[in-house]
């Protein structure tokens, strides 16, 4: 499975990204999520397939979520509490 994907970053929260199908764009993203996400800032488009390496997500999971839900939300990484003390 392969899909042309557009990636947006949140104007509100650092390191929060939204992956959507280029053809559908943000049409299937719920309004409540968009309010939390803030203004979407397009950062890239890519051809996503199962073998593609992503920094913080598995490509197959991203593809499955886009197919079923219309989007994939990548949350910021959890802070490592041990390094803060």
MODELLER restraints for C-alpha pairs under 7 A, 6 or more apart:
rsr = mdl.restraints
at = mdl.atoms
rsr.add(forms.Gaussian(group=physical.xy_distance, feature=features.Distance(at['CA:1:A'], at['CA:49:A']), mean=5.93, stdev=0.5))
rsr.add(forms.Gaussian(group=physical.xy_distance, feature=features.Distance(at['CA:1:A'], at['CA:50:A']), mean=6.78, stdev=0.5))
rsr.add(forms.Gaussian(group=physical.xy_distance, feature=features.Distance(at['CA:2:A'], at['CA:47:A']), mean=6.81, stdev=0.5))
rsr.add(forms.Gaussian(group=physical.xy_distance, feature=features.Distance(at['CA:2:A'], at['CA:48:A']), mean=5.56, stdev=0.5))
rsr.add(forms.Gaussian(group=physical.xy_distance, feature=features.Distance(at['CA:2:A'], at['CA:49:A']), mean=4.40, stdev=0.5))
rsr.add(forms.Gaussian(group=physical.xy_distance, feature=features.Distance(at['CA:3:A'], at['CA:21:A']), mean=6.94, stdev=0.5))
rsr.add(forms.Gaussian(group=physical.xy_distance, feature=features.Distance(at['CA:3:A'], at['CA:47:A']), mean=5.73, stdev=0.5))
rsr.add(forms.Gaussian(group=physical.xy_distance, feature=features.Distance(at['CA:3:A'], at['CA:48:A']), mean=5.30, stdev=0.5))
rsr.add(forms.Gaussian(group=physical.xy_distance, feature=features.Distance(at['CA:3:A'], at['CA:49:A']), mean=6.61, stdev=0.5))
rsr.add(forms.Gaussian(group=physical.xy_distance, feature=features.Distance(at['CA:4:A'], at['CA:21:A']), mean=6.04, stdev=0.5))
rsr.add(forms.Gaussian(group=physical.xy_distance, feature=features.Distance(at['CA:4:A'], at['CA:22:A']), mean=5.79, stdev=0.5))
rsr.add(forms.Gaussian(group=physical.xy_distance, feature=features.Distance(at['CA:4:A'], at['CA:46:A']), mean=5.80, stdev=0.5))
rsr.add(forms.Gaussian(group=physical.xy_distance, feature=features.Distance(at['CA:4:A'], at['CA:47:A']), mean=4.53, stdev=0.5))
rsr.add(forms.Gaussian(group=physical.xy_distance, feature=features.Distance(at['CA:4:A'], at['CA:48:A']), mean=6.09, stdev=0.5))
rsr.add(forms.Gaussian(group=physical.xy_distance, feature=features.Distance(at['CA:5:A'], at['CA:19:A']), mean=6.46, stdev=0.5))
rsr.add(forms.Gaussian(group=physical.xy_distance, feature=features.Distance(at['CA:5:A'], at['CA:20:A']), mean=5.53, stdev=0.5))
rsr.add(forms.Gaussian(group=physical.xy_distance, feature=features.Distance(at['CA:5:A'], at['CA:21:A']), mean=4.65, stdev=0.5))
rsr.add(forms.Gaussian(group=physical.xy_distance, feature=features.Distance(at['CA:5:A'], at['CA:22:A']), mean=5.18, stdev=0.5))
rsr.add(forms.Gaussian(group=physical.xy_distance, feature=features.Distance(at['CA:5:A'], at['CA:45:A']), mean=5.50, stdev=0.5))
rsr.add(forms.Gaussian(group=physical.xy_distance, feature=features.Distance(at['CA:5:A'], at['CA:46:A']), mean=5.39, stdev=0.5))
rsr.add(forms.Gaussian(group=physical.xy_distance, feature=features.Distance(at['CA:5:A'], at['CA:47:A']), mean=6.16, stdev=0.5))
rsr.add(forms.Gaussian(group=physical.xy_distance, feature=features.Distance(at['CA:5:A'], at['CA:48:A']), mean=6.44, stdev=0.5))
rsr.add(forms.Gaussian(group=physical.xy_distance, feature=features.Distance(at['CA:6:A'], at['CA:19:A']), mean=5.83, stdev=0.5))
rsr.add(forms.Gaussian(group=physical.xy_distance, feature=features.Distance(at['CA:6:A'], at['CA:20:A']), mean=5.43, stdev=0.5))
rsr.add(forms.Gaussian(group=physical.xy_distance, feature=features.Distance(at['CA:6:A'], at['CA:21:A']), mean=6.18, stdev=0.5))
rsr.add(forms.Gaussian(group=physical.xy_distance, feature=features.Distance(at['CA:6:A'], at['CA:22:A']), mean=5.42, stdev=0.5))
rsr.add(forms.Gaussian(group=physical.xy_distance, feature=features.Distance(at['CA:6:A'], at['CA:44:A']), mean=5.90, stdev=0.5))
rsr.add(forms.Gaussian(group=physical.xy_distance, feature=features.Distance(at['CA:6:A'], at['CA:45:A']), mean=4.34, stdev=0.5))
rsr.add(forms.Gaussian(group=physical.xy_distance, feature=features.Distance(at['CA:6:A'], at['CA:46:A']), mean=6.60, stdev=0.5))
rsr.add(forms.Gaussian(group=physical.xy_distance, feature=features.Distance(at['CA:7:A'], at['CA:17:A']), mean=6.64, stdev=0.5))
rsr.add(forms.Gaussian(group=physical.xy_distance, feature=features.Distance(at['CA:7:A'], at['CA:18:A']), mean=5.66, stdev=0.5))
rsr.add(forms.Gaussian(group=physical.xy_distance, feature=features.Distance(at['CA:7:A'], at['CA:19:A']), mean=4.59, stdev=0.5))
rsr.add(forms.Gaussian(group=physical.xy_distance, feature=features.Distance(at['CA:7:A'], at['CA:20:A']), mean=6.53, stdev=0.5))
rsr.add(forms.Gaussian(group=physical.xy_distance, feature=features.Distance(at['CA:7:A'], at['CA:42:A']), mean=5.98, stdev=0.5))
rsr.add(forms.Gaussian(group=physical.xy_distance, feature=features.Distance(at['CA:7:A'], at['CA:43:A']), mean=5.80, stdev=0.5))
rsr.add(forms.Gaussian(group=physical.xy_distance, feature=features.Distance(at['CA:7:A'], at['CA:44:A']), mean=5.39, stdev=0.5))
rsr.add(forms.Gaussian(group=physical.xy_distance, feature=features.Distance(at['CA:7:A'], at['CA:45:A']), mean=6.16, stdev=0.5))
rsr.add(forms.Gaussian(group=physical.xy_distance, feature=features.Distance(at['CA:8:A'], at['CA:17:A']), mean=5.48, stdev=0.5))
rsr.add(forms.Gaussian(group=physical.xy_distance, feature=features.Distance(at['CA:8:A'], at['CA:18:A']), mean=5.09, stdev=0.5))
rsr.add(forms.Gaussian(group=physical.xy_distance, feature=features.Distance(at['CA:8:A'], at['CA:19:A']), mean=6.51, stdev=0.5))
rsr.add(forms.Gaussian(group=physical.xy_distance, feature=features.Distance(at['CA:8:A'], at['CA:40:A']), mean=5.53, stdev=0.5))
rsr.add(forms.Gaussian(group=physical.xy_distance, feature=features.Distance(at['CA:8:A'], at['CA:41:A']), mean=5.09, stdev=0.5))
rsr.add(forms.Gaussian(group=physical.xy_distance, feature=features.Distance(at['CA:8:A'], at['CA:42:A']), mean=4.31, stdev=0.5))
rsr.add(forms.Gaussian(group=physical.xy_distance, feature=features.Distance(at['CA:8:A'], at['CA:43:A']), mean=5.49, stdev=0.5))
rsr.add(forms.Gaussian(group=physical.xy_distance, feature=features.Distance(at['CA:9:A'], at['CA:16:A']), mean=5.82, stdev=0.5))
rsr.add(forms.Gaussian(group=physical.xy_distance, feature=features.Distance(at['CA:9:A'], at['CA:17:A']), mean=4.39, stdev=0.5))
rsr.add(forms.Gaussian(group=physical.xy_distance, feature=features.Distance(at['CA:9:A'], at['CA:18:A']), mean=6.32, stdev=0.5))
rsr.add(forms.Gaussian(group=physical.xy_distance, feature=features.Distance(at['CA:9:A'], at['CA:40:A']), mean=5.83, stdev=0.5))
rsr.add(forms.Gaussian(group=physical.xy_distance, feature=features.Distance(at['CA:9:A'], at['CA:41:A']), mean=5.24, stdev=0.5))
rsr.add(forms.Gaussian(group=physical.xy_distance, feature=features.Distance(at['CA:9:A'], at['CA:42:A']), mean=6.50, stdev=0.5))
rsr.add(forms.Gaussian(group=physical.xy_distance, feature=features.Distance(at['CA:9:A'], at['CA:43:A']), mean=6.64, stdev=0.5))
rsr.add(forms.Gaussian(group=physical.xy_distance, feature=features.Distance(at['CA:10:A'], at['CA:16:A']), mean=5.61, stdev=0.5))
rsr.add(forms.Gaussian(group=physical.xy_distance, feature=features.Distance(at['CA:10:A'], at['CA:17:A']), mean=6.12, stdev=0.5))
rsr.add(forms.Gaussian(group=physical.xy_distance, feature=features.Distance(at['CA:10:A'], at['CA:37:A']), mean=5.50, stdev=0.5))
rsr.add(forms.Gaussian(group=physical.xy_distance, feature=features.Distance(at['CA:10:A'], at['CA:38:A']), mean=5.93, stdev=0.5))
rsr.add(forms.Gaussian(group=physical.xy_distance, feature=features.Distance(at['CA:10:A'], at['CA:39:A']), mean=6.29, stdev=0.5))
rsr.add(forms.Gaussian(group=physical.xy_distance, feature=features.Distance(at['CA:10:A'], at['CA:40:A']), mean=5.30, stdev=0.5))
rsr.add(forms.Gaussian(group=physical.xy_distance, feature=features.Distance(at['CA:10:A'], at['CA:41:A']), mean=6.39, stdev=0.5))
rsr.add(forms.Gaussian(group=physical.xy_distance, feature=features.Distance(at['CA:11:A'], at['CA:38:A']), mean=5.69, stdev=0.5))
rsr.add(forms.Gaussian(group=physical.xy_distance, feature=features.Distance(at['CA:11:A'], at['CA:39:A']), mean=5.36, stdev=0.5))
rsr.add(forms.Gaussian(group=physical.xy_distance, feature=features.Distance(at['CA:11:A'], at['CA:40:A']), mean=6.25, stdev=0.5))
rsr.add(forms.Gaussian(group=physical.xy_distance, feature=features.Distance(at['CA:11:A'], at['CA:41:A']), mean=6.66, stdev=0.5))
rsr.add(forms.Gaussian(group=physical.xy_distance, feature=features.Distance(at['CA:12:A'], at['CA:37:A']), mean=6.37, stdev=0.5))
rsr.add(forms.Gaussian(group=physical.xy_distance, feature=features.Distance(at['CA:12:A'], at['CA:38:A']), mean=5.47, stdev=0.5))
rsr.add(forms.Gaussian(group=physical.xy_distance, feature=features.Distance(at['CA:14:A'], at['CA:76:A']), mean=6.88, stdev=0.5))
rsr.add(forms.Gaussian(group=physical.xy_distance, feature=features.Distance(at['CA:15:A'], at['CA:75:A']), mean=6.88, stdev=0.5))
rsr.add(forms.Gaussian(group=physical.xy_distance, feature=features.Distance(at['CA:15:A'], at['CA:76:A']), mean=4.78, stdev=0.5))
rsr.add(forms.Gaussian(group=physical.xy_distance, feature=features.Distance(at['CA:16:A'], at['CA:74:A']), mean=5.63, stdev=0.5))
rsr.add(forms.Gaussian(group=physical.xy_distance, feature=features.Distance(at['CA:16:A'], at['CA:75:A']), mean=4.83, stdev=0.5))
rsr.add(forms.Gaussian(group=physical.xy_distance, feature=features.Distance(at['CA:16:A'], at['CA:76:A']), mean=5.13, stdev=0.5))
rsr.add(forms.Gaussian(group=physical.xy_distance, feature=features.Distance(at['CA:17:A'], at['CA:73:A']), mean=5.93, stdev=0.5))
rsr.add(forms.Gaussian(group=physical.xy_distance, feature=features.Distance(at['CA:17:A'], at['CA:74:A']), mean=4.98, stdev=0.5))
rsr.add(forms.Gaussian(group=physical.xy_distance, feature=features.Distance(at['CA:17:A'], at['CA:75:A']), mean=6.72, stdev=0.5))
rsr.add(forms.Gaussian(group=physical.xy_distance, feature=features.Distance(at['CA:18:A'], at['CA:71:A']), mean=6.76, stdev=0.5))
rsr.add(forms.Gaussian(group=physical.xy_distance, feature=features.Distance(at['CA:18:A'], at['CA:72:A']), mean=5.74, stdev=0.5))
rsr.add(forms.Gaussian(group=physical.xy_distance, feature=features.Distance(at['CA:18:A'], at['CA:73:A']), mean=4.67, stdev=0.5))
rsr.add(forms.Gaussian(group=physical.xy_distance, feature=features.Distance(at['CA:18:A'], at['CA:74:A']), mean=6.15, stdev=0.5))
rsr.add(forms.Gaussian(group=physical.xy_distance, feature=features.Distance(at['CA:19:A'], at['CA:71:A']), mean=5.56, stdev=0.5))
rsr.add(forms.Gaussian(group=physical.xy_distance, feature=features.Distance(at['CA:19:A'], at['CA:72:A']), mean=5.01, stdev=0.5))
rsr.add(forms.Gaussian(group=physical.xy_distance, feature=features.Distance(at['CA:19:A'], at['CA:73:A']), mean=6.44, stdev=0.5))
rsr.add(forms.Gaussian(group=physical.xy_distance, feature=features.Distance(at['CA:20:A'], at['CA:26:A']), mean=6.63, stdev=0.5))
rsr.add(forms.Gaussian(group=physical.xy_distance, feature=features.Distance(at['CA:20:A'], at['CA:66:A']), mean=6.25, stdev=0.5))
rsr.add(forms.Gaussian(group=physical.xy_distance, feature=features.Distance(at['CA:20:A'], at['CA:70:A']), mean=6.41, stdev=0.5))
rsr.add(forms.Gaussian(group=physical.xy_distance, feature=features.Distance(at['CA:20:A'], at['CA:71:A']), mean=4.74, stdev=0.5))
rsr.add(forms.Gaussian(group=physical.xy_distance, feature=features.Distance(at['CA:20:A'], at['CA:72:A']), mean=6.68, stdev=0.5))
rsr.add(forms.Gaussian(group=physical.xy_distance, feature=features.Distance(at['CA:21:A'], at['CA:66:A']), mean=6.81, stdev=0.5))
rsr.add(forms.Gaussian(group=physical.xy_distance, feature=features.Distance(at['CA:28:A'], at['CA:70:A']), mean=5.16, stdev=0.5))
rsr.add(forms.Gaussian(group=physical.xy_distance, feature=features.Distance(at['CA:29:A'], at['CA:70:A']), mean=6.49, stdev=0.5))
rsr.add(forms.Gaussian(group=physical.xy_distance, feature=features.Distance(at['CA:29:A'], at['CA:71:A']), mean=6.35, stdev=0.5))
rsr.add(forms.Gaussian(group=physical.xy_distance, feature=features.Distance(at['CA:48:A'], at['CA:59:A']), mean=6.94, stdev=0.5))
rsr.add(forms.Gaussian(group=physical.xy_distance, feature=features.Distance(at['CA:49:A'], at['CA:59:A']), mean=6.52, stdev=0.5))
rsr.add(forms.Gaussian(group=physical.xy_distance, feature=features.Distance(at['CA:50:A'], at['CA:59:A']), mean=5.35, stdev=0.5))
rsr.add(forms.Gaussian(group=physical.xy_distance, feature=features.Distance(at['CA:50:A'], at['CA:60:A']), mean=4.98, stdev=0.5))
rsr.add(forms.Gaussian(group=physical.xy_distance, feature=features.Distance(at['CA:52:A'], at['CA:59:A']), mean=6.06, stdev=0.5))
rsr.add(forms.Gaussian(group=physical.xy_distance, feature=features.Distance(at['CA:53:A'], at['CA:59:A']), mean=6.82, stdev=0.5))
rsr.add(forms.Gaussian(group=physical.xy_distance, feature=features.Distance(at['CA:62:A'], at['CA:72:A']), mean=5.71, stdev=0.5))
rsr.add(forms.Gaussian(group=physical.xy_distance, feature=features.Distance(at['CA:65:A'], at['CA:71:A']), mean=6.08, stdev=0.5))
rsr.add(forms.Gaussian(group=physical.xy_distance, feature=features.Distance(at['CA:65:A'], at['CA:72:A']), mean=5.59, stdev=0.5))
rsr.add(forms.Gaussian(group=physical.xy_distance, feature=features.Distance(at['CA:66:A'], at['CA:72:A']), mean=5.73, stdev=0.5))
